Amino acid sequence: MDKVKVLFLNASLKGREEVSNTEALYQQVDTIYQKENCETENLRLADYHIPFGMSEDMGDGDEWPLVLEKVKAADIVLIGTPIWLGEKSSLATLTMERLYASSSVTNDKGQAIYYNKVGGVVITGNEDGAKTAASSVLYGLSHIGFVIPPNVDTYWVGEAGPGPSFIDAGGKDSDFVKSHVSMLAYNTMYFAKLLREHPIPAKGNVME
């Protein structure tokens, strides 16, 4: 069997030249994926020109089609987002909208192209909102066809207000974080392998 392919879409508002706490938390998950011989790729979405719109390709230099091709090739897609004002980032919202815009595209069985792919979410922040952001992302992924296993939201939230974030606060040493990192990694891998061997039947699941 080919390696399980994992794609991490980091919706941090920072470009690749800046340190991302959300990416630092994902790296804890990636360590397990690498150990289990998965093929992983990490995209910093702020480095791409992704305009607003409900189309696969908005033209005029839209780089979303490059991202979408990677999504199509992946078995597992994780959305990473910081928390701002108690919500997922604006770039995470844009990512979900652009994914939704392609949910009518079908595979060779007539199902949405996201069928038989597994989704999850990675969240960091200095304020409340982790579960709100997670529920928004996970519901959105499920609604467009992704399979959402149990406990595939790993998050770290610091004290309210300004203060050290995940990296500076040593969030990786939290027993809670370690537990959820493990559940996210192993549960997504399990279901990705399961769906390869037993894909969701087309009956009752064909786009009309």
C-alpha positions in Angstrom: 0.0 0.0 0.0 1.3 3.5 -0.8 2.1 5.8 2.0 -0.7 7.7 3.7 -0.5 11.3 2.4 -1.0 14.1 5.0 -1.5 17.7 4.0 -1.4 20.4 6.7 -3.0 23.7 5.6 -1.7 26.4 8.1 -4.1 29.3 8.1 -1.8 31.4 10.3 -1.7 35.1 9.2 2.1 34.9 9.2 4.2 34.1 6.2 6.8 31.4 6.1 9.5 33.8 7.3 7.8 34.2 10.7 7.5 31.7 13.5 4.0 30.1 13.7 2.8 28.6 17.0 0.1 26.7 15.1 2.8 25.1 13.0 4.8 24.3 16.1 1.9 22.4 17.5 1.3 20.6 14.2 5.0 19.5 14.2 4.2 17.4 17.3 1.6 15.6 15.2 3.9 15.4 12.3 6.5 13.6 14.4 4.1 10.7 14.8 3.1 10.7 11.1 6.8 10.6 10.2 7.4 7.8 12.7 4.5 5.8 11.1 6.0 6.3 7.6 3.4 8.8 6.3 4.2 11.3 3.5 3.5 14.8 4.9 3.4 18.3 3.4 3.0 21.6 5.2 1.6 24.7 3.4 1.7 28.2 4.9 -1.4 29.6 3.1 -0.4 33.2 3.8 2.3 32.7 1.2 -0.3 32.0 -1.6 -2.5 34.5 -3.4 -5.9 33.2 -2.5 -8.7 35.7 -3.4 -12.2 35.6 -2.0 -14.8 33.8 -4.2 -16.9 30.6 -4.6 -15.1 29.1 -7.6 -12.3 26.5 -8.1 -10.3 29.2 -9.9 -10.9 32.9 -9.6 -8.4 33.7 -12.3 -6.1 36.8 -12.2 -3.3 34.9 -10.5 -5.4 32.8 -8.2 -3.1 30.2 -6.6 -5.9 28.3 -4.9 -5.9 25.7 -7.7 -2.4 24.7 -6.6 -3.6 24.1 -3.1 -6.7 22.3 -4.3 -4.6 19.8 -6.3 -2.7 18.9 -3.2 -6.0 18.5 -1.3 -7.2 16.1 -4.0 -4.0 14.0 -3.7 -4.1 13.8 0.1 -5.6 11.1 2.3 -5.6 13.3 5.4 -6.1 17.1 5.4 -5.6 19.1 8.6 -6.5 22.7 8.9 -4.4 24.7 11.3 -5.5 28.1 12.7 -4.7 30.6 15.4 -7.5 32.1 17.5 -8.4 35.7 17.0 -11.3 37.3 18.8 -12.4 33.9 19.9 -12.7 32.6 16.3 -10.6 30.8 13.7 -8.5 33.1 11.5 -9.9 35.0 8.5 -7.6 32.9 6.4 -9.1 29.7 7.8 -12.6 31.0 6.9 -11.4 31.8 3.4 -9.9 28.3 3.1 -13.1 26.6 4.2 -15.1 28.8 1.7 -12.7 27.8 -1.2 -13.0 24.1 -0.2 -16.7 24.4 -0.2 -16.7 26.0 -3.6 -15.3 22.8 -5.1 -17.6 20.4 -3.1 -19.8 19.9 -6.2 -16.9 18.4 -8.1 -17.2 14.6 -8.2 -14.9 11.6 -8.2 -15.3 8.7 -10.6 -18.2 7.3 -8.5 -20.1 10.6 -8.7 -19.3 11.5 -5.0 -17.9 14.8 -3.8 -14.1 14.8 -4.3 -13.6 15.0 -0.6 -15.2 11.6 0.1 -12.9 9.0 1.6 -10.6 11.7 2.9 -10.1 12.3 6.6 -10.1 15.8 8.3 -8.8 17.2 11.5 -7.8 20.6 13.1 -4.9 22.1 15.0 -5.5 25.3 17.0 -3.4 27.6 19.2 -4.2 30.9 20.9 -4.0 33.1 24.0 -7.7 33.3 24.5 -10.9 31.2 24.7 -12.3 29.9 21.4 -10.5 26.6 20.7 -13.7 24.5 20.8 -15.7 27.1 18.8 -13.0 27.2 16.1 -12.7 23.4 16.1 -16.4 22.8 15.8 -16.6 25.3 12.9 -13.8 23.7 11.0 -14.8 20.1 11.7 -18.4 20.6 10.8 -17.4 22.4 7.6 -15.2 19.5 6.6 -17.8 16.9 7.4 -20.5 18.9 5.5 -18.5 18.8 2.2 -17.6 15.1 2.4 -14.6 14.6 4.7 -14.7 11.8 7.3 -14.1 13.2 10.9 -12.9 10.5 13.3 -13.2 11.0 17.1 -10.9 13.3 18.9 -9.2 14.9 15.9 -9.0 18.4 17.3 -5.7 19.2 19.1 -5.3 22.6 20.6 -3.4 24.7 23.1 -4.8 27.9 24.7 -2.8 30.1 27.1 -4.0 32.4 29.7 -6.5 35.1 28.7 -5.0 38.3 27.4 -1.4 39.0 26.2 1.2 36.5 27.2 3.4 33.7 26.0 2.1 31.6 23.2 2.5 27.9 22.6 6.2 27.9 21.9 7.3 30.2 24.6 4.9 28.7 27.2 6.3 25.2 26.6 2.9 24.0 25.4 4.3 20.8 23.9 5.0 19.6 27.4 1.3 19.7 28.4 -0.1 16.2 29.1 -3.4 17.3 27.6 -1.7 18.4 24.4 0.3 15.3 24.2 -2.8 13.1 24.6 -4.7 15.0 21.9 -1.7 15.1 19.5 -1.6 11.3 19.8 -5.3 10.8 19.2 -5.3 13.2 16.3 -2.4 11.4 14.6 -3.5 7.8 15.2 -7.2 8.2 14.6 -6.7 10.1 11.3 -4.2 7.4 10.1 -6.5 4.6 11.1 -9.5 6.0 9.2 -7.4 7.0 6.2 -6.2 3.4 5.9 -9.7 2.0 6.5 -11.2 4.2 3.8 -8.6 3.1 1.3 -9.5 -0.5 1.8 -13.3 0.1 2.3 -14.3 3.3 0.6 -17.7 4.8 1.2 -20.2 3.1 -1.3 -21.6 5.3 -4.0 -25.1 4.1 -3.3 -27.0 7.0 -1.6 -24.0 9.2 -1.9 -24.0 10.4 -5.5 -24.1 14.1 -6.1 -27.3 15.1 -8.0 
